[in-house]
Amino acid sequence: MPIDIIIILALLVLVVFFYRKFSSFIYSVVIIDLFLRIVAYIFSHVPGLDKIDTHLPWNIPMMLDKYTDGILYDILEWIYVGIYAIFLVYIIIYFTHKRK
């Protein structure tokens, strides 16, 4: 099994094991995706770093595309979109309850 899948799955399992909440799983998926996107941006825009070959994918959809295809890819991609939709709902609820 490739190292990038092992790292991401281990992080997700640790979050679910320690926090045991659905919201923590949603937040961890979004945090991992944002971290991968920031690292990819840094590696592609800082001179000299673009030549470094990393084992991390640039984002979660890129990893899904790399290891799956066909209908499984479509299902996982819609789950990914659903996770971001749930994250958006959590953020909206947070900001509406924060108001005094």
C-alpha positions in Angstrom: 0.0 0.0 0.0 1.4 3.4 -0.9 2.8 5.6 1.9 0.4 8.5 1.2 -2.7 6.4 1.8 -1.2 4.9 4.9 -0.4 8.3 6.4 -3.8 9.8 5.7 -5.7 6.8 6.9 -3.6 6.6 10.1 -4.4 10.2 10.8 -8.1 9.7 10.3 -8.2 6.6 12.4 -6.4 8.4 15.2 -8.8 11.3 15.1 -11.8 9.0 15.2 -10.3 6.9 17.9 -9.5 9.8 20.2 -12.4 12.1 19.6 -15.2 9.7 18.6 -17.3 12.4 17.0 -18.5 12.7 13.5 -17.7 16.3 13.5 -14.0 15.6 14.3 -13.8 13.2 11.4 -15.2 16.0 9.1 -12.8 18.6 10.5 -9.9 16.2 10.1 -10.6 15.4 6.5 -10.8 19.2 5.7 -7.7 19.9 7.7 -5.7 17.2 5.9 -7.0 18.4 2.5 -6.1 22.1 3.3 -2.7 21.0 4.5 -2.0 19.1 1.3 -3.1 22.1 -0.8 -0.9 24.5 1.2 2.1 22.2 0.9 1.5 21.8 -2.9 1.2 25.6 -3.3 4.5 26.1 -1.4 6.3 23.4 -3.4 5.1 24.8 -6.7 5.7 28.5 -6.1 9.0 28.6 -4.1 12.0 28.5 -6.3 14.1 25.3 -5.8 11.4 23.4 -4.0 9.6 22.4 -7.2 12.4 19.9 -7.9 11.8 18.0 -4.7 9.8 14.8 -5.2 7.4 14.3 -2.3 5.3 11.3 -1.5 2.3 13.5 -0.5 -0.4 14.0 -3.0 -1.4 17.6 -3.8 -5.0 17.1 -2.5 -7.5 14.4 -1.7 -9.2 14.3 -5.1 -5.8 13.8 -6.8 -5.2 10.9 -4.5 -8.6 9.4 -5.3 -7.9 9.8 -9.0 -4.5 8.1 -8.6 -5.8 5.0 -6.9 -9.3 4.5 -8.1 -11.2 4.8 -11.4 -14.7 4.4 -12.8 -17.7 4.3 -10.6 -15.7 3.9 -7.4 -14.0 7.2 -8.1 -17.3 8.9 -8.7 -18.7 7.6 -5.5 -15.7 8.6 -3.5 -15.7 12.0 -5.1 -19.3 12.6 -4.2 -18.5 11.5 -0.6 -15.7 14.1 -0.6 -18.1 16.8 -1.9 -20.6 15.7 0.9 -17.9 16.1 3.5 -17.2 19.6 2.4 -20.9 20.4 2.3 -21.2 19.1 5.9 -18.1 21.2 6.8 -19.8 24.3 5.3 -22.9 23.6 7.5 -20.8 23.3 10.6 -19.0 26.6 9.8 -22.4 28.4 9.2 -23.8 27.0 12.4 -20.7 28.1 14.3 -20.9 31.7 13.0 -24.6 32.0 13.5 -24.3 30.8 17.2 -21.3 33.0 17.8 -23.4 36.1 17.3 -24.6 37.8 20.4 
